Amino acid sequence: MGVFTYKSVVITAILPAKMFKACIINGDTLIPKIVPQAFKSVEYIEGNGEASSIKKVTFGKGGSQFKYMKQKVEAIDNENFVYIYNVVEGDALMNKLEKITYETKLKAFPDGGSVCRTTSKYYTIGDLELKEEGIKAGKDKALGIFKAIEAYILENPNAY
């Protein structure tokens, strides 16, 4: 098994508490509402979003070549704005990955707003080499969702 790690950083004008609430705490309902082509639905199979919860994300038509994924919440820290989850099942693993771990941290940015740092770890089955373009496509989709949430908050400042 190989582990491939990728990092990304995004800066937003939205304060960390507000962005965390929109993306993480309420993301399961907000994302299907504002970006239905990305996520058609999110349903909890176990738990309600706390650590060890398992949820099924059904992708929207046109937003992905994949149908669904199951995510297991590993940790959620509402005070330090940290969220860690694993993709543990679904066609997004392409029968080539054991799991994908995402760790997202939001921190206040010195000039206002926040910086979002995400670390993605891909655990491959066997000696598989990951293709950079596949990883980039996934990161681009995640960035698109993040920017859609940012735009929604800027248009609806009292929503969160």
Salt bridges, closest charged atoms under 4 A:
ASP28 OD1 - LYS55 NZ 2.78
GLU89 OE2 - LYS70 NZ 3.39
GLU103 OE2 - LYS105 NZ 3.35
ASP140 OD2 - LYS136 NZ 2.92
GLU150 OE1 - LYS147 NZ 3.31
